[in-house]
């Protein structure tokens, strides 16, 4: 995790994002460049490379990370050295090394998660990226409904049912949520449907609590039900939808673009 995802470093348009789906494609707050998703198998060398990227990213984002890592190394080493000097038991050295590595990994896990949440908060597409990288059977369709102002509704299918996650301006996304519910109700049958607006205001779900909230939802469907529901929604969403709203000026083609494309 040497560098944060593209959206974290640059404005959307600087990376060629021309709509909400492009924004989600460039954003991955929980799996940064070079990292594999939880279900992917990686070699030992690749795993060490990932850990190095995590260290670099977390150290850049969190000023307390390096001092905490130093403490996580110094305390077990000091305890191990003391025990060895007092008892003469050299077998304590490998035990001390294992405890030191464990302490460093615990600090890394806690502080890197905090750093990534700080970076992801308020970024378009962050909720979809978090869901895509959660462990478990979660079928995510990012920006299933969207506007040209980067308001979007992500559709997630899992054992709790159908989950709608809205990101963007609260007024506009509530309208999007209502429209998406009406569209989905036609095909989901009796499957439960949940909806959340991602944000920090009252009545919204903080992205920091997204994972825990999803894991607390009741398991209403079996794996077979999830597969069937996924197929029905896949057929519905295979029909492309244009983003709603006016096209921003910086995304509009030049006046002569259409004239140049006309056959002579």
Buried (B, 14 or more C-beta within 10 A) or exposed (E): BBBBBBBBEEEBEEBEBBBBBBBBBBBBBBBBEBBEEEEEEEEEEBEEBBBEBBBBBBBBBBEEBEEBBEEBBEEBBEBBEEBBEEEEEEEBEEEBEEBBEEBBEEBBEEBBBBBBBBBBBEBBBBBBBBBBBBEEBBBBBBBBBBBBBBBBBBBBBBBBBBBBBBBBBEEBBBBBBEBBBEBBEEBBEEBEBBBBBBBEEEEBBEBBEBBEEBEEBEEEBEEEBBEBBBEBBEEBBEEEEEBBEEEEEEEEEEEEEEEEEEEE
